[in-house]
Amino acid sequence: MMILASCLAAAGCVGNSASERQDANVESSLQYDSVPCDQLLAQRNGLA
């Protein structure tokens, strides 16, 4: 059992899954929910 745990840790499967990273991305983007779309577009276009 210890070998399996060490293999999963080495493969990056423990505590850093794709779904956890996606959840973090969703949480970090919640601040933009209250910003009007045209304002977000203007900010994006200003960066280009």
C-alpha positions as CSV (number, residue, x, y, z in Angstrom):
1,M,0.0,0.0,0.0
2,M,2.9,2.4,0.8
3,I,4.3,1.8,-2.7
4,L,1.0,2.8,-4.3
5,A,0.9,6.0,-2.2
6,S,4.4,6.9,-3.2
7,C,3.7,6.3,-6.9
8,L,0.6,8.5,-6.8
9,A,2.6,11.2,-5.0
10,A,5.4,11.0,-7.5
11,A,2.9,11.2,-10.4
12,G,1.3,14.3,-9.0
13,C,-2.0,12.6,-8.3
14,V,-2.3,13.5,-4.6
15,G,-3.6,16.9,-3.6
16,N,-3.1,18.6,-7.0
17,S,-5.7,17.1,-9.3
18,A,-7.1,18.7,-12.3
19,S,-10.4,19.2,-10.7
20,E,-8.8,21.0,-7.7
21,R,-7.0,23.3,-10.1
22,Q,-10.2,24.0,-12.0
23,D,-12.0,24.8,-8.7
24,A,-9.3,27.3,-7.8
25,N,-9.7,28.9,-11.3
26,V,-13.4,29.2,-10.8
27,E,-13.0,30.8,-7.3
28,S,-10.4,33.3,-8.7
29,S,-12.8,34.3,-11.5
30,L,-15.8,35.0,-9.3
31,Q,-14.7,38.6,-8.9
32,Y,-15.6,39.2,-12.5
33,D,-19.2,38.1,-12.2
34,S,-20.3,41.6,-11.2
35,V,-18.4,43.4,-13.9
36,P,-20.4,44.2,-17.1
37,C,-19.3,42.4,-20.2
38,D,-18.6,45.5,-22.2
39,Q,-16.2,46.7,-19.5
40,L,-14.4,43.3,-19.5
41,L,-14.2,43.5,-23.3
42,A,-12.7,47.0,-23.2
43,Q,-10.1,45.9,-20.7
44,R,-9.2,42.9,-22.8
45,N,-9.0,44.9,-26.0
46,G,-6.8,47.4,-24.2
47,L,-4.3,44.7,-23.5
48,A,-4.0,43.6,-27.1
